[in-house]
Amino acid sequence: VPRGAGAPVGPRRGTRAVAAPLPELFDLRVKARSLAYLFAAGALLGILTLLLPHEEGVRDLQLYVLAGIALAIALLVYVQADRIADWQLHLVLAAGTTILSFANYYTGTSTLYPLLYTWTALYAFYFFGLTLALAHVAFIGVSYAVVLAIQDPSSPAIRWLLAVGTPLIAGLLISRMLSRLRAERQAAQDRAQALRRSEARTRLVLDSAPDAFVTLDRDGIIRTWNAAAERLFGWSAAEAVGRPLRALAIPEEFRERHDRRRAELADSPGPVATQSYEVEFARRDGSRFPAEATVSKVDVRGEILIAGFIRDVTDRQRRQEERDALAREQAAREEAERVTEMISGMQLLVDAALYRRRLNEILSDVITRVPGVLNADAGVIYLVEEERLVLRAVSAGVPDADESDPLGFGEGFAGDVAESRQPALTHNPDDEDVRRLGLRDLDVNSMIGVPLLAEGQVTGVLVVCAAPPRRFVADDVTLLRLAADRVALAIDHALVYEREHALAVTLQRSLLPDRIPQAPGLLVAARYKPAAAEEGVGGDWYDVLPVPGGGVGLVMGDVAGKGLAAASMVGRLRSALRAYALEGHAPARVLEQLNRLIWTEADESQMATLLYVVVDPSEGEVRWVNAGHLPPLLVGDNGSPSFLEGGSSVPLGVLPFPDFEEVSARMKPGASVVLYTDGLVERPGKHIDAGMNTLAGAVADAPSDPEQLCDYLLHEMVPREGAPDDVALLTLRSIPMQDRFRFEFAAEPEALASMRSLLRRWLRHVGAADSEIAEMVTACGEAATNVIEHAGGGGEFALAGQAEGRRLWITITDSGVWRPPREGDHGRGLSLMRALMDTVEVQPTPEGTTVRLERTLEGSGVNRNGGPE
Amino acid sequence: VTELVQLEIEDRGEVVVARVAGELDIAGASSTGETIGGSVPTSAHGLVVDFTELEFIDSSGIAMLFGLARRLGSRRQELAVVARGGKAVARVLEIVEFERAAPIHETLDDALAGLSPASS
């Protein structure tokens, strides 16, 4: 055994010192008792020789005494065998040699007593080391030599040699034999120790192993039980070893299986077989745990053992379960996300359905969203148009769909869906269908088509396609049906909306005056700009109407709401306002009537703002009533802007009897008034005052001509991409009078008042007195009346004036043939003209007739360019 | 369609008073004449046409007035016209010598008083 190799092997199991002496073959007790037996036997043998007939010359008494001493020593040593010390044994043995020497002396030279020395010598060789044994032999030699010297027998040397030499040789042989015996025993002990050490190491390994290690014999009896097994099962090794495992750790219902498996394993051919089992074990406290047992059959020199590692897999199972739970949660979350995405996709479709917009927008919106909802690769929408399916929208993945080829019902995949009104799923799409969809580059492996149904009618077909790895399943059909319901709704809404929108636009356009009535001395221009988004036809409207006395009524209104309802309300307001205004009602009274109309007749809470402005150029003032509308902007003849803030009241339809107040302001010739709706000045996120300030700033540099002014303001105020709301704009300019003027009127009775109004303004401008004005207006009226009477309800006539100092020329020109006034009542016209003017000339020409009137003003002309025109 | 003329007719039993305001031209003359003429019952003694508030009159209005005068005259009913002197209407009436057809008074009271009383 390599001594040095024995490293300290742990405190627990311990070990002996490495430098151990050769082992004693016998312990002290055995030595002592053997010595005691030797003494007793010697004494008894001595006594026996005395009892037998023996030679003369033997001193029997002395010998009996010696035998007695020997027996006494034997008894003492035997009794003290457990307490005797090594040196005492040597002393006793030396005493024995001494007793033998005395016995030899007392028996004389004739006896064979020297043979007895062999006893003590052999004892020494047998029980003591070689050196000490030789010392005892030396002592024997000395003491026998002393005896021989005293007895002086014959041939003493031979006697000595024989008596001492014999036990010496025999003792040496015994010593050698025992020495070998010791060496073998030492080797055996070393092997045993090495084995123990190895076992300890193995045990340590096993004990420190996290897994329980158990060995069983073929009957199931536990042979090995490591520390982990102790911890795992709750049984200590001392308790477990030697007992059957089945009783200790196998739950009752598994014991038969345990027996069967153990037998199978033990009987399996070959020296070693390994099996793994997922099993359940019971602990000492009865609790159970899942375990993985890896068992092997081990053939140890013919003995069949079953060795097994047992691993508690509770943790592993828990971790596995946690992993499984995590995976399930992950999957559930992914599913939830997918569903959420799908639902939000659906919601987008619903939004598309609810948000009223143009059909094309909805279609393109929907077709980009549907493939996302379904995780499809492409999608198209067919709409039914004139009994055929027309491809109307394609998703991003469909670059070259065949749009020129409408499908009949029952024709192709989409046609079949439309005809059967049932969804269809195919995993073998027809090549022709794939070609129609322009999907040649896509390896379409499945295709779903669902009909779009609105109120039981097929309005279209929605088709989606998938390419690997995606492959549609039946659930996808259900999903697409849901999507299709919403798409159908959206399309239906869009169609209805577009019809309604078109109707409303038409109606609204028809409500706006197609021709701005011309008023002499006033220029009016209007613009209507629909909102960019075209979400619905707004309720903005305007009107321009002549009012009695030659003035012009300007109307700007905004009916709450949009679409058809608003448009029809505008229509009613417009008719009513015209009727009331033309009856000659004052502006405030007109608005009261309109308010009553809305208040009493509107089926729901309708509301409308309305601004009614009357410009009477001959009076040089502007009058207005404002029902909740934005104030008109007056642009002075010097370009200075001011909002006409007064006269504001609540919108129409809010109160049953609101007070409308008519307010007036001076309006010089050359001034303009601007009416508008909030679409012009209202911008998202900005206060309306900001927009109004912008408007006021814009007019400062604006051209004065109303048409140009409108264009300028729209350009300045409305973003290039269009206003968020409809914009209505109405501008009026009072033209400054010159010494010359010319204006054309329709040849109809209604034009006469305007003509007179203009004429009064001009005459006032050139400085005519009131009476002169009245007379000249009457004269011109006669001329115009004559034109109108003969025009037969068509054509135009022109009124022109020219002033040179105090002389005035007024001409009325028509395009017809002058007919002399008839006799009688109507003949008074010409006589009136002649009475009222200085000269009257009628100049018939082939193109028409010109009546030329001339008069020189009286007075100093102080009125000229002063006072109201 | 312009309603330049405002007409107010008051039946005072013996006398009908028609107040004409605004501007009377070819657009409204004939209808105004018809209305006034139709409002005078045969039992009435006479008609006063009050032009106090009238701003303008042309030959159409004058013709209407002469028409009324003829119509009343044929029924032996009297006509009087109120027109303030110095105003355009009075000037026109003067030019066409309407005085020959019916009397022109400065005020309504004068006109009513000027009508030959039948019973009062």
Contacts between the chains, C-beta under 8 A, distances in Angstrom:
chain1	res1	chain2	res2	distance
A	546	B	2	6.5
A	548	B	2	5.5
A	548	B	3	6.0
A	548	B	4	4.9
A	548	B	22	6.8
A	548	B	23	8.0
A	549	B	4	7.2
A	549	B	22	7.9
A	549	B	23	7.6
A	582	B	1	5.6
A	582	B	2	6.6
A	582	B	3	6.0
A	583	B	3	5.6
A	584	B	3	5.0
A	584	B	4	7.8
A	584	B	6	6.5
A	584	B	22	7.6
A	749	B	25	7.0
A	749	B	26	4.9
A	749	B	27	3.6
A	750	B	1	6.4
A	750	B	2	5.1
A	750	B	27	5.9
A	752	B	25	5.0
A	752	B	26	6.8
A	752	B	27	6.2
A	753	B	2	5.6
A	753	B	4	5.4
A	753	B	23	6.2
A	753	B	25	7.3
A	753	B	27	7.5
A	756	B	23	7.1
A	756	B	56	6.6
A	771	B	86	7.2
A	771	B	88	7.3
A	771	B	91	7.2
A	774	B	56	7.5
A	774	B	87	7.3
A	774	B	88	3.1
A	774	B	91	6.8
A	775	B	88	6.8
A	775	B	91	6.4
A	777	B	56	6.9
A	777	B	88	7.5
A	778	B	56	7.1
A	778	B	57	7.6
A	778	B	58	5.9
A	778	B	88	6.4
A	778	B	91	7.9
A	778	B	92	5.8
A	781	B	25	6.2
A	781	B	56	7.5
A	781	B	58	4.5
A	782	B	58	5.9
A	782	B	59	5.6
A	785	B	25	6.8
A	785	B	26	4.9
A	785	B	58	6.1
A	785	B	59	6.8
A	785	B	60	6.4
A	788	B	26	6.5
A	789	B	26	7.1
A	825	B	59	7.3
A	825	B	62	7.4
A	825	B	63	3.5
A	825	B	66	5.9
A	825	B	67	7.3
A	826	B	59	6.5
A	826	B	63	6.6
A	828	B	59	4.5
A	828	B	62	5.8
A	828	B	63	7.0
A	828	B	96	5.4
A	829	B	58	7.6
A	829	B	59	4.2
A	831	B	95	7.6
A	831	B	96	7.4
A	832	B	58	7.5
A	832	B	59	5.7
A	832	B	62	7.9
A	832	B	92	6.7
A	832	B	95	6.0
A	832	B	96	6.8
A	835	B	95	4.4
A	836	B	95	7.2
